[in-house]
Amino acid sequence: MTDELWRRSGVELADLIRRRQVTSTEATTSVLGRIADLNPQLNAIVFDLADQALAQAAEADAAVVRGDALGLLHGVPVTVKENVDLVGAPTTNGVAAFADVFPPDDSVVAANLRRAGAVFVGRTNTPEFSMRGTTDNPLRGRTFNPWDGEASAGGSSGGAGAAAAAGFGPIHHGNDIGGSLRYPAFMNGVATVKPTSFRVPTWNPSATAERGPLSLTMSCQGVIARQVADVRLGTRALIAPDPRDPNSPPVPWDGQPLDAPVTVAVTTFSGGFDIHPGIVELIERAAAQLADAGYHVVWADPPPITEPARAWFGAGSTEMEIFLDPAVQAYGSDDIKQVFRWFFDASEPLDRNGYALALADRNRMLREWNLFLHDHPLVLAPFLMTPAYRWDFDLQSFDAFTTWLDAAVWSFGINYLGLPAGVLGMDLVEGLPAGVQLIGRRWREDLICDALEAVEARNGVLTEQLWSRQTA
């Protein structure tokens, strides 16, 4: 069994370690072996923590022997994205100029994972400033999709998504301001939940300035995993309150049970985009699987997602110009500067009055969605309305760049609203992974996980196809 421990879920490993059926050292050694075999091809993990991981695992095993209280992730191998602080490793954010930024302390995210007993096996790749839908940068290079070397691994948590699919441990930290957890889950055929705004406390001790108010609202921390049960486990570990984040409320993971059957609204609304029939088929399949699981499934369109998506490009691009573009111009490569130029060309940055009015109007949009979610606690919708794209799609042309933006309104709009949403890899479309999105009420990530697990139980875990292909 030890040779195959890298295949096990985090839930399984935590239970086996707790019951002394395996040791954390055995699990960690197995995962490190898998990383050594495949990471040279994929470049998902870009900072090696093998020595520290084995030392952590040994201490985790000693704690089990002593009978210490054990956290949710005790002894479980995890990775951490290279844009949050982790003591002993640089916080590069994919930028060459930040290669030697070693933080004075753990970020809140890393601290919560450490308190939960996680073993850090490596740092995963991210694009420059974590602001592309694909993962490539001059410092660490490109992360390759395990399914197809020419396909994007997604971004900005592309290293985490590729690591999850490849078997580099069961749980992988990532974050999401416009889709950066859900893109990699979609592209690599795995699972994630983007939590509600402020749900997971976050702060980097290495930060030299505070973030803008809308960035704080839209950005969130989470995990990517092969199985939904591990998304649940990892996110529960992350939500522990921390006084360093004054915005994060101590909301428990489990909300009040809802009367059965829970209603799921199903939509293929595309905002005028020519949605791929393969994506529609996956939504229809997931709807049937939810109905089979006992959910009340109805076809009903929520308030148009195009409105908050457009607002993301107005108010969001305004904050990017103020808070992020100066650093991009000072330290970024020609590629990321081109991406930012096209982004601003496709956006509508606002003046002071326009920005203030946009933030006020966001509350109206969220109220409309809250009212819809009151009657339909879950919404099954597209995430990306096209199959997976090439790794360099966003640099091919301005038209290609804007086509991607138009195909992703269900990504950006949900971030602007701050609602929780999960993505589950379902099947291959045109030979590459694709999935569906489930949106839920604020603070009800547990309901999203319940429904995603119901689909997964009937659909299967997509990475099993990848691993079967590798051993055939």
KOLBAGU-487171 format. One record per residue (C-alpha): x, y, z; residue in three letters. Coordinates in Angstrom, 1 decimal. Last residue first. Example, Ala and Ser with C-alpha at 12.3 -4.5 7.8 and 13.67 -1.06 7.14 Angstrom:
BEGIN
{node {13.7; -1.1; 7.1}; "SER"}
{node {12.3; -4.5; 7.8}; "ALA"}
***
This chain:
BEGIN
{node {-1.8; 1.9; -20.4}; "ALA"}
{node {-0.3; 3.3; -17.2}; "THR"}
{node {-0.5; 7.0; -18.1}; "GLN"}
{node {-3.9; 6.6; -19.8}; "ARG"}
{node {-5.3; 4.9; -16.6}; "SER"}
{node {-3.9; 7.8; -14.6}; "TRP"}
{node {-5.7; 10.4; -16.8}; "LEU"}
{node {-9.0; 8.5; -16.8}; "GLN"}
{node {-8.8; 8.2; -12.9}; "GLU"}
{node {-8.3; 12.0; -13.0}; "THR"}
{node {-12.0; 12.4; -13.9}; "LEU"}
{node {-13.4; 11.1; -10.6}; "VAL"}
{node {-16.7; 9.4; -11.3}; "GLY"}
{node {-20.0; 10.7; -12.7}; "ASN"}
{node {-22.5; 9.3; -10.2}; "ARG"}
{node {-20.5; 9.9; -7.0}; "ALA"}
{node {-19.0; 13.1; -8.5}; "GLU"}
{node {-22.5; 14.5; -9.0}; "VAL"}
{node {-23.5; 13.9; -5.4}; "ALA"}
{node {-20.1; 15.2; -4.2}; "GLU"}
{node {-20.7; 18.4; -6.1}; "LEU"}
{node {-24.1; 18.8; -4.5}; "ALA"}
{node {-22.8; 18.3; -0.9}; "ASP"}
{node {-19.7; 20.5; -1.7}; "CYS"}
{node {-22.0; 23.3; -2.8}; "ILE"}
{node {-24.2; 23.0; 0.3}; "LEU"}
{node {-21.1; 23.2; 2.5}; "ASP"}
{node {-19.9; 26.3; 0.7}; "GLU"}
{node {-22.9; 27.9; 2.2}; "ARG"}
{node {-21.4; 31.2; 3.5}; "TRP"}
{node {-23.2; 33.3; 0.8}; "ARG"}
{node {-25.7; 31.2; -1.1}; "ARG"}
{node {-24.5; 28.9; -3.9}; "GLY"}
{node {-23.0; 28.6; -7.3}; "ILE"}
{node {-22.2; 25.3; -9.0}; "LEU"}
{node {-20.0; 25.3; -12.0}; "GLN"}
{node {-19.5; 22.6; -14.6}; "VAL"}
{node {-16.5; 20.8; -16.1}; "GLY"}
{node {-14.0; 20.4; -18.9}; "ALA"}
{node {-10.9; 18.2; -19.5}; "PRO"}
{node {-9.4; 18.0; -22.9}; "LEU"}
{node {-10.1; 15.6; -25.9}; "GLY"}
{node {-12.6; 17.9; -27.7}; "GLU"}
{node {-14.5; 17.9; -24.5}; "VAL"}
{node {-13.3; 15.4; -21.9}; "LEU"}
{node {-15.3; 14.7; -18.8}; "ASP"}
{node {-16.7; 16.1; -15.5}; "MET"}
{node {-14.1; 18.3; -13.8}; "GLY"}
{node {-15.9; 20.0; -10.9}; "LEU"}
{node {-16.1; 23.7; -10.3}; "VAL"}
{node {-17.4; 25.3; -7.2}; "GLY"}
{node {-18.9; 28.7; -6.4}; "ALA"}
{node {-19.2; 31.0; -3.4}; "PRO"}
{node {-20.6; 34.5; -4.0}; "LEU"}
{node {-18.5; 37.6; -3.8}; "GLY"}
{node {-20.6; 39.4; -6.4}; "LEU"}
{node {-17.6; 40.6; -8.4}; "TYR"}
{node {-16.1; 37.1; -8.1}; "ASN"}
{node {-19.3; 35.6; -9.6}; "ILE"}
{node {-19.2; 38.0; -12.5}; "GLY"}
{node {-15.6; 37.2; -13.4}; "PHE"}
{node {-16.2; 33.5; -13.8}; "SER"}
{node {-19.6; 33.3; -15.4}; "TRP"}
{node {-18.4; 36.0; -17.8}; "VAL"}
{node {-15.6; 33.7; -19.0}; "ALA"}
{node {-16.3; 33.1; -22.6}; "ALA"}
{node {-16.4; 36.9; -23.2}; "ASP"}
{node {-13.0; 37.3; -21.6}; "LEU"}
{node {-11.6; 34.5; -23.7}; "TRP"}
{node {-12.9; 36.1; -26.9}; "THR"}
{node {-11.3; 39.3; -25.7}; "THR"}
{node {-7.9; 37.7; -25.6}; "PHE"}
{node {-8.3; 36.0; -28.9}; "ALA"}
{node {-9.3; 39.3; -30.5}; "ASP"}
{node {-6.4; 41.1; -29.0}; "PHE"}
{node {-4.1; 38.5; -30.5}; "SER"}
{node {-2.1; 35.3; -29.6}; "GLN"}
{node {-1.0; 36.5; -26.2}; "LEU"}
{node {-4.0; 35.3; -24.2}; "ASP"}
{node {-4.1; 31.9; -25.9}; "PHE"}
{node {-0.5; 30.9; -24.9}; "ASP"}
{node {-1.3; 27.7; -23.1}; "TRP"}
{node {-3.9; 26.7; -25.7}; "ARG"}
{node {-7.5; 26.6; -24.6}; "TYR"}
{node {-9.8; 24.2; -22.7}; "ALA"}
{node {-13.3; 23.8; -24.3}; "PRO"}
{node {-15.6; 26.8; -24.5}; "THR"}
{node {-18.2; 28.3; -22.3}; "MET"}
{node {-16.0; 28.5; -19.2}; "LEU"}
{node {-17.9; 28.1; -15.9}; "PHE"}
{node {-21.3; 27.1; -17.1}; "PRO"}
{node {-24.2; 27.0; -14.7}; "ALA"}
{node {-25.8; 24.9; -11.9}; "LEU"}
{node {-27.3; 27.4; -9.4}; "VAL"}
{node {-27.9; 26.3; -5.8}; "LEU"}
{node {-30.1; 27.7; -3.0}; "PRO"}
{node {-32.9; 28.4; -5.5}; "HIS"}
{node {-35.7; 30.3; -3.6}; "ASP"}
{node {-33.4; 32.4; -1.4}; "HIS"}
{node {-30.8; 32.1; -4.1}; "LEU"}
{node {-32.9; 34.4; -6.3}; "PHE"}
{node {-33.3; 36.9; -3.5}; "LEU"}
{node {-29.6; 36.8; -2.8}; "ASN"}
{node {-28.9; 37.4; -6.5}; "TRP"}
{node {-31.0; 40.5; -6.7}; "GLU"}
{node {-29.5; 41.8; -3.4}; "ARG"}
{node {-26.0; 41.1; -4.9}; "LEU"}
{node {-26.8; 43.2; -7.9}; "MET"}
{node {-28.2; 46.1; -5.8}; "ARG"}
{node {-25.1; 46.0; -3.5}; "ASN"}
{node {-22.8; 46.2; -6.6}; "ARG"}
{node {-24.6; 49.5; -7.4}; "ASP"}
{node {-22.9; 51.2; -4.5}; "ALA"}
{node {-19.5; 50.0; -5.6}; "LEU"}
{node {-20.2; 51.2; -9.1}; "ALA"}
{node {-21.3; 54.6; -7.9}; "LEU"}
{node {-18.0; 55.1; -6.0}; "ALA"}
{node {-16.0; 54.0; -9.1}; "TYR"}
{node {-17.9; 56.3; -11.4}; "GLY"}
{node {-17.5; 59.2; -9.1}; "ASN"}
{node {-13.8; 58.8; -8.9}; "ARG"}
{node {-13.2; 58.1; -12.6}; "ASP"}
{node {-13.7; 54.7; -14.0}; "LEU"}
{node {-11.6; 52.2; -16.0}; "PRO"}
{node {-13.7; 50.7; -18.9}; "GLU"}
{node {-12.2; 47.4; -19.9}; "SER"}
{node {-11.1; 45.7; -23.2}; "ALA"}
{node {-8.2; 48.2; -23.7}; "ASP"}
{node {-7.3; 47.9; -20.0}; "PHE"}
{node {-7.1; 44.1; -20.4}; "PHE"}
{node {-5.2; 44.4; -23.7}; "TRP"}
{node {-2.6; 46.7; -22.0}; "ARG"}
{node {-2.4; 44.4; -19.0}; "PHE"}
{node {-1.8; 41.3; -21.2}; "VAL"}
{node {0.9; 43.2; -23.1}; "GLN"}
{node {2.6; 44.2; -19.8}; "LYS"}
{node {2.5; 40.6; -18.7}; "ILE"}
{node {4.3; 39.5; -21.9}; "ASP"}
{node {6.9; 42.3; -21.9}; "ASP"}
{node {8.0; 41.2; -18.5}; "SER"}
{node {6.9; 42.8; -15.2}; "GLY"}
{node {9.0; 44.7; -12.7}; "TYR"}
{node {8.3; 48.5; -13.0}; "ALA"}
{node {5.3; 48.4; -15.4}; "GLN"}
{node {3.7; 45.5; -13.5}; "VAL"}
{node {4.4; 47.3; -10.2}; "ALA"}
{node {2.7; 50.5; -11.4}; "PRO"}
{node {-0.2; 48.4; -12.8}; "ASP"}
{node {-1.1; 46.8; -9.5}; "LEU"}
{node {-2.7; 49.3; -7.1}; "PHE"}
{node {-4.1; 52.2; -9.1}; "ILE"}
{node {-4.6; 50.7; -12.6}; "GLU"}
{node {-5.8; 47.4; -11.1}; "MET"}
{node {-8.2; 49.3; -8.9}; "GLU"}
{node {-9.8; 50.8; -12.0}; "THR"}
{node {-9.8; 47.5; -13.8}; "SER"}
{node {-11.9; 46.1; -11.0}; "GLY"}
{node {-14.4; 49.0; -11.1}; "ALA"}
{node {-15.0; 48.7; -14.8}; "GLY"}
{node {-14.1; 45.1; -15.8}; "PHE"}
{node {-15.7; 43.7; -12.7}; "TRP"}
{node {-18.8; 45.8; -13.5}; "ALA"}
{node {-19.0; 44.1; -16.9}; "ARG"}
{node {-19.1; 40.7; -15.1}; "ALA"}
{node {-21.6; 42.0; -12.6}; "PRO"}
{node {-24.0; 42.8; -15.5}; "GLU"}
{node {-23.2; 39.8; -17.7}; "THR"}
{node {-24.4; 37.4; -15.0}; "ILE"}
{node {-28.0; 38.2; -15.8}; "PRO"}
{node {-30.2; 37.6; -12.7}; "PRO"}
{node {-30.8; 33.9; -12.3}; "PRO"}
{node {-32.2; 31.8; -15.3}; "ASP"}
{node {-34.4; 28.9; -14.4}; "ALA"}
{node {-34.5; 25.3; -15.5}; "TRP"}
{node {-35.5; 23.3; -12.4}; "VAL"}
{node {-33.9; 20.5; -10.4}; "VAL"}
{node {-35.3; 19.5; -7.1}; "HIS"}
{node {-32.4; 17.5; -5.6}; "TYR"}
{node {-32.9; 13.8; -4.8}; "GLY"}
{node {-29.6; 12.3; -6.0}; "ALA"}
{node {-31.1; 11.3; -9.4}; "ASP"}
{node {-32.1; 14.9; -9.9}; "ALA"}
{node {-28.5; 15.9; -9.2}; "LEU"}
{node {-27.3; 13.4; -11.7}; "GLN"}
{node {-29.8; 14.7; -14.3}; "ALA"}
{node {-28.5; 18.3; -13.8}; "ALA"}
{node {-24.9; 17.1; -14.0}; "ALA"}
{node {-25.7; 15.5; -17.4}; "ARG"}
{node {-27.4; 18.6; -18.7}; "GLU"}
{node {-24.5; 20.8; -17.6}; "ILE"}
{node {-22.0; 18.4; -19.3}; "LEU"}
{node {-24.1; 18.4; -22.5}; "GLU"}
{node {-24.1; 22.2; -22.5}; "VAL"}
{node {-20.3; 22.2; -22.3}; "ILE"}
{node {-20.1; 19.8; -25.2}; "GLY"}
{node {-22.4; 22.0; -27.2}; "PRO"}
{node {-19.9; 24.9; -27.0}; "HIS"}
{node {-21.5; 28.2; -26.0}; "ILE"}
{node {-21.7; 30.7; -28.8}; "ASP"}
{node {-21.6; 33.9; -26.6}; "PHE"}
{node {-24.7; 36.0; -26.4}; "GLY"}
{node {-24.7; 36.3; -22.7}; "GLY"}
{node {-24.3; 32.6; -22.3}; "SER"}
{node {-27.3; 31.4; -20.3}; "PHE"}
{node {-27.0; 27.6; -19.9}; "THR"}
{node {-29.0; 27.6; -16.7}; "THR"}
{node {-30.0; 25.1; -14.1}; "VAL"}
{node {-31.7; 26.2; -10.8}; "ALA"}
{node {-31.1; 23.7; -8.0}; "VAL"}
{node {-33.8; 23.3; -5.3}; "THR"}
{node {-33.0; 21.4; -2.1}; "VAL"}
{node {-35.5; 18.6; -1.5}; "PRO"}
{node {-35.5; 18.7; 1.3}; "ALA"}
{node {-35.7; 21.5; 3.9}; "ASP"}
{node {-32.4; 23.1; 4.4}; "LEU"}
{node {-29.9; 22.1; 7.2}; "PRO"}
{node {-28.4; 25.2; 9.0}; "GLN"}
{node {-24.9; 25.8; 8.0}; "GLY"}
{node {-21.8; 23.7; 8.5}; "ASP"}
{node {-18.5; 25.5; 8.1}; "TRP"}
{node {-18.9; 27.9; 11.0}; "PRO"}
{node {-18.8; 31.6; 10.4}; "VAL"}
{node {-16.0; 33.4; 12.4}; "PRO"}
{node {-16.0; 36.5; 10.2}; "PRO"}
{node {-13.0; 37.5; 8.1}; "SER"}
{node {-12.5; 41.2; 7.7}; "ASN"}
{node {-10.0; 42.0; 10.4}; "PRO"}
{node {-7.4; 39.6; 9.1}; "ASP"}
{node {-4.4; 39.5; 11.5}; "ARG"}
{node {-6.8; 38.4; 14.2}; "PRO"}
{node {-7.1; 34.9; 12.6}; "ASP"}
{node {-10.3; 32.9; 12.2}; "PRO"}
{node {-10.1; 29.2; 11.1}; "ALA"}
{node {-11.5; 29.1; 7.5}; "ILE"}
{node {-8.5; 27.3; 6.0}; "LEU"}
{node {-8.9; 23.9; 7.7}; "ALA"}
{node {-12.6; 23.7; 6.6}; "ARG"}
{node {-11.4; 24.6; 3.1}; "THR"}
{node {-9.0; 21.6; 3.0}; "GLY"}
{node {-11.5; 19.1; 4.2}; "LEU"}
{node {-14.3; 20.3; 1.9}; "ARG"}
{node {-12.0; 20.3; -1.1}; "VAL"}
{node {-10.7; 16.9; 0.0}; "ASP"}
{node {-14.3; 15.5; -0.1}; "ALA"}
{node {-14.7; 17.0; -3.5}; "VAL"}
{node {-12.0; 14.8; -5.0}; "GLN"}
{node {-9.0; 15.6; -7.2}; "ARG"}
{node {-8.1; 18.7; -5.1}; "ALA"}
{node {-7.9; 22.4; -5.4}; "ILE"}
{node {-7.9; 24.6; -2.3}; "VAL"}
{node {-9.1; 28.0; -1.3}; "GLY"}
{node {-8.2; 31.7; -0.8}; "GLN"}
{node {-10.3; 34.7; -1.8}; "CYS"}
{node {-10.2; 37.8; -3.9}; "SER"}
{node {-13.3; 39.7; -5.0}; "MET"}
{node {-13.9; 41.7; -1.8}; "THR"}
{node {-10.3; 42.4; -0.9}; "LEU"}
{node {-9.8; 43.5; -4.5}; "SER"}
{node {-12.8; 45.8; -4.2}; "LEU"}
{node {-11.4; 47.5; -1.1}; "PRO"}
{node {-7.9; 48.0; -2.5}; "GLY"}
{node {-5.1; 45.9; -1.1}; "ARG"}
{node {-2.8; 47.1; 1.8}; "GLU"}
{node {0.8; 47.9; 1.2}; "ALA"}
{node {4.3; 46.4; 1.7}; "THR"}
{node {3.1; 42.8; 2.0}; "ALA"}
{node {5.7; 40.4; 3.4}; "SER"}
{node {3.5; 39.5; 6.4}; "PRO"}
{node {0.9; 38.3; 3.9}; "ASN"}
{node {-2.8; 38.4; 5.0}; "TRP"}
{node {-5.7; 36.1; 4.6}; "THR"}
{node {-8.8; 34.9; 6.5}; "PRO"}
{node {-11.0; 32.5; 4.5}; "VAL"}
{node {-14.7; 33.5; 4.2}; "ARG"}
{node {-13.8; 37.1; 3.3}; "PHE"}
{node {-15.8; 36.9; 0.1}; "SER"}
{node {-17.5; 33.5; -0.2}; "THR"}
{node {-15.3; 30.5; -1.0}; "PRO"}
{node {-14.1; 29.5; -4.5}; "LYS"}
{node {-14.7; 25.7; -4.4}; "VAL"}
{node {-12.4; 23.3; -6.2}; "THR"}
{node {-12.4; 20.1; -8.2}; "ALA"}
{node {-10.2; 18.4; -10.8}; "VAL"}
{node {-10.2; 18.0; -14.6}; "GLY"}
{node {-7.0; 19.9; -15.3}; "ASN"}
{node {-8.5; 22.8; -17.3}; "MET"}
{node {-11.7; 23.2; -15.2}; "PHE"}
{node {-9.9; 23.0; -11.8}; "ALA"}
{node {-7.2; 25.3; -13.1}; "PRO"}
{node {-9.8; 27.9; -14.2}; "TYR"}
{node {-11.8; 27.5; -11.0}; "ARG"}
{node {-9.1; 28.5; -8.5}; "LEU"}
{node {-7.9; 31.6; -10.5}; "SER"}
{node {-11.3; 32.6; -11.6}; "GLY"}
{node {-11.4; 36.4; -11.3}; "GLY"}
{node {-9.8; 37.0; -7.9}; "ILE"}
{node {-9.1; 33.4; -7.0}; "ASP"}
{node {-6.5; 31.7; -4.7}; "ASN"}
{node {-4.7; 28.4; -4.5}; "GLY"}
{node {-3.7; 25.7; -2.0}; "HIS"}
{node {-3.3; 22.1; -3.1}; "HIS"}
{node {-4.7; 19.0; -1.4}; "ILE"}
{node {-4.2; 15.3; -2.4}; "PRO"}
{node {-0.5; 15.1; -2.9}; "GLY"}
{node {1.5; 15.5; -6.1}; "PHE"}
{node {-1.0; 13.2; -7.9}; "GLY"}
{node {-0.8; 14.6; -11.4}; "ALA"}
{node {-4.3; 16.1; -11.4}; "ALA"}
{node {-3.6; 18.0; -8.1}; "ALA"}
{node {-0.2; 19.2; -9.2}; "ALA"}
{node {-1.6; 20.5; -12.5}; "ALA"}
{node {-4.3; 22.5; -10.7}; "GLY"}
{node {-1.9; 23.8; -8.0}; "ALA"}
{node {0.6; 24.9; -10.7}; "GLY"}
{node {-2.2; 26.6; -12.6}; "GLY"}
{node {-3.3; 28.7; -9.7}; "SER"}
{node {-3.4; 31.8; -11.9}; "SER"}
{node {-4.2; 30.3; -14.1}; "GLY"}
{node {-5.1; 27.4; -16.3}; "GLY"}
{node {-2.9; 24.4; -17.1}; "ALA"}
{node {-3.1; 25.6; -20.7}; "SER"}
{node {-3.1; 23.0; -23.4}; "ALA"}
{node {0.0; 22.3; -25.5}; "GLU"}
{node {1.4; 19.7; -23.1}; "GLY"}
{node {-1.8; 17.7; -23.0}; "ASP"}
{node {-3.5; 15.9; -20.1}; "TRP"}
{node {-0.8; 16.8; -17.4}; "PRO"}
{node {-1.1; 20.5; -18.3}; "ASN"}
{node {2.3; 22.0; -18.4}; "PHE"}
{node {3.5; 24.8; -16.0}; "THR"}
{node {5.6; 27.3; -17.9}; "ARG"}
{node {8.8; 28.9; -16.6}; "GLY"}
{node {9.9; 29.7; -13.1}; "ARG"}
{node {11.4; 33.2; -13.3}; "LEU"}
{node {10.2; 34.3; -16.8}; "PRO"}
{node {6.5; 33.4; -16.0}; "ASN"}
{node {3.9; 30.9; -17.2}; "ASP"}
{node {0.6; 29.8; -15.8}; "THR"}
{node {-2.5; 30.6; -17.9}; "THR"}
{node {-5.5; 32.8; -17.1}; "GLY"}
{node {-3.2; 35.6; -16.1}; "ARG"}
{node {-2.9; 37.9; -13.1}; "MET"}
{node {-0.9; 36.0; -10.4}; "SER"}
{node {1.6; 38.9; -10.3}; "PHE"}
{node {3.5; 37.0; -13.0}; "GLU"}
{node {1.9; 33.6; -13.5}; "PRO"}
{node {1.8; 31.1; -10.7}; "THR"}
{node {3.7; 28.0; -9.9}; "ASN"}
{node {3.3; 25.7; -6.9}; "THR"}
{node {5.4; 25.6; -3.7}; "ARG"}
{node {6.3; 22.2; -2.3}; "GLY"}
{node {5.9; 19.3; 0.1}; "VAL"}
{node {4.3; 21.2; 3.0}; "PHE"}
{node {3.0; 18.8; 5.6}; "VAL"}
{node {-0.4; 19.8; 7.0}; "ALA"}
{node {-1.1; 19.5; 10.7}; "GLY"}
{node {-4.2; 21.8; 11.0}; "ALA"}
{node {-2.0; 24.4; 12.6}; "ARG"}
{node {0.3; 24.4; 9.6}; "ARG"}
{node {-2.7; 24.8; 7.2}; "LEU"}
{node {-3.9; 27.8; 9.3}; "ASN"}
{node {-0.5; 29.3; 9.4}; "ALA"}
{node {0.0; 28.9; 5.7}; "ALA"}
{node {-3.3; 30.8; 5.0}; "VAL"}
{node {-2.6; 33.5; 7.6}; "VAL"}
{node {0.8; 34.1; 5.9}; "SER"}
{node {3.7; 32.6; 7.7}; "ASP"}
{node {6.4; 34.8; 9.1}; "ASP"}
{node {9.4; 37.1; 8.2}; "PRO"}
{node {8.9; 36.5; 4.5}; "PRO"}
{node {11.7; 35.6; 2.0}; "PHE"}
{node {11.6; 37.9; -1.0}; "VAL"}
{node {14.6; 36.7; -2.9}; "ASP"}
{node {12.9; 35.9; -6.3}; "ALA"}
{node {10.8; 39.1; -6.1}; "PHE"}
{node {12.4; 40.8; -9.2}; "ALA"}
{node {11.8; 37.6; -11.2}; "ALA"}
{node {8.1; 37.8; -10.6}; "VAL"}
{node {5.9; 34.7; -10.4}; "GLY"}
{node {4.4; 35.9; -7.1}; "ASN"}
{node {7.9; 35.4; -5.7}; "THR"}
{node {7.1; 34.7; -2.1}; "THR"}
{node {10.3; 33.0; -1.2}; "PRO"}
{node {10.5; 29.9; 1.0}; "ALA"}
{node {11.6; 29.3; 4.6}; "GLY"}
{node {8.5; 30.7; 6.2}; "VAL"}
{node {5.5; 30.5; 3.9}; "LEU"}
{node {4.0; 33.7; 2.6}; "ASP"}
{node {1.3; 33.6; -0.1}; "VAL"}
{node {2.0; 34.1; -3.8}; "ASN"}
{node {4.0; 30.9; -4.5}; "GLU"}
{node {1.0; 28.6; -4.1}; "LYS"}
{node {1.1; 26.2; -1.2}; "VAL"}
{node {1.3; 22.4; -1.6}; "THR"}
{node {-0.1; 19.7; 0.7}; "VAL"}
{node {1.0; 16.4; 2.2}; "PRO"}
{node {-1.3; 15.1; 5.0}; "VAL"}
{node {0.4; 14.5; 8.4}; "GLY"}
{node {-2.5; 16.0; 10.4}; "HIS"}
{node {-4.9; 17.7; 8.0}; "LEU"}
{node {-7.9; 18.1; 10.3}; "LEU"}
{node {-5.7; 18.7; 13.4}; "GLY"}
{node {-4.5; 16.1; 15.9}; "LEU"}
{node {-4.5; 16.4; 19.7}; "ALA"}
{node {-1.4; 14.7; 21.0}; "ASP"}
{node {-1.3; 11.0; 21.7}; "GLY"}
{node {2.5; 10.8; 22.0}; "ARG"}
{node {2.7; 8.3; 19.1}; "VAL"}
{node {0.5; 10.6; 16.9}; "VAL"}
{node {2.7; 13.6; 17.7}; "ALA"}
{node {5.8; 11.6; 16.8}; "ALA"}
{node {4.4; 10.8; 13.4}; "ASP"}
{node {3.7; 14.5; 12.8}; "ALA"}
{node {7.3; 15.3; 13.9}; "GLU"}
{node {8.6; 12.8; 11.3}; "ALA"}
{node {6.3; 14.3; 8.7}; "ALA"}
{node {7.5; 17.8; 9.4}; "GLN"}
{node {11.1; 16.6; 9.0}; "ALA"}
{node {10.2; 14.8; 5.7}; "LEU"}
{node {8.5; 18.0; 4.5}; "ALA"}
{node {11.5; 20.2; 5.3}; "GLN"}
{node {13.8; 18.0; 3.3}; "ASP"}
{node {11.3; 17.8; 0.4}; "ALA"}
{node {10.4; 21.5; 0.2}; "LEU"}
{node {11.3; 22.0; -3.5}; "ASP"}
{node {10.3; 25.3; -5.0}; "PHE"}
{node {8.7; 25.3; -8.5}; "VAL"}
{node {6.0; 22.6; -8.2}; "ILE"}
{node {3.9; 22.4; -11.3}; "ALA"}
{node {6.9; 22.2; -13.7}; "ASN"}
{node {5.1; 19.4; -15.7}; "LEU"}
{node {7.9; 17.3; -17.2}; "GLN"}
{node {10.4; 17.6; -14.3}; "PRO"}
{node {7.4; 17.3; -12.0}; "ASN"}
{node {6.6; 13.7; -13.0}; "LEU"}
{node {8.9; 11.2; -11.3}; "ASP"}
{node {10.3; 13.4; -8.5}; "ALA"}
{node {6.8; 14.5; -7.7}; "ILE"}
{node {5.6; 10.9; -7.5}; "ARG"}
{node {8.4; 10.1; -5.2}; "GLY"}
{node {7.7; 13.1; -3.0}; "LEU"}
{node {4.1; 11.8; -2.7}; "VAL"}
{node {5.2; 8.3; -1.6}; "SER"}
{node {7.7; 9.8; 0.9}; "THR"}
{node {5.0; 12.0; 2.3}; "THR"}
{node {2.6; 9.1; 2.8}; "ALA"}
{node {5.3; 6.9; 4.4}; "GLU"}
{node {6.5; 9.8; 6.6}; "THR"}
{node {2.9; 10.6; 7.6}; "SER"}
{node {2.7; 7.1; 8.9}; "THR"}
{node {0.3; 4.4; 7.9}; "VAL"}
{node {-2.4; 2.4; 9.8}; "GLN"}
{node {-1.7; 4.4; 12.8}; "ARG"}
{node {-5.4; 5.3; 13.3}; "ARG"}
{node {-4.7; 9.1; 12.9}; "ARG"}
{node {-2.4; 8.4; 9.9}; "ILE"}
{node {-5.1; 6.2; 8.2}; "LEU"}
{node {-7.8; 8.8; 8.8}; "ASP"}
{node {-5.7; 11.8; 7.6}; "ALA"}
{node {-4.7; 9.7; 4.6}; "LEU"}
{node {-8.2; 8.8; 3.6}; "GLU"}
{node {-9.6; 12.3; 3.9}; "VAL"}
{node {-6.6; 13.6; 2.0}; "GLY"}
{node {-7.3; 11.2; -0.8}; "SER"}
{node {-5.1; 8.3; -1.7}; "ARG"}
{node {-3.2; 8.1; -5.0}; "ARG"}
{node {0.1; 9.3; -3.4}; "TRP"}
{node {-0.2; 6.3; -1.0}; "LEU"}
{node {0.5; 3.9; -3.9}; "GLU"}
{node {3.9; 2.7; -2.9}; "ASP"}
{node {2.9; 2.4; 0.8}; "THR"}
{node {0.0; 0.0; 0.0}; "MET"}
***
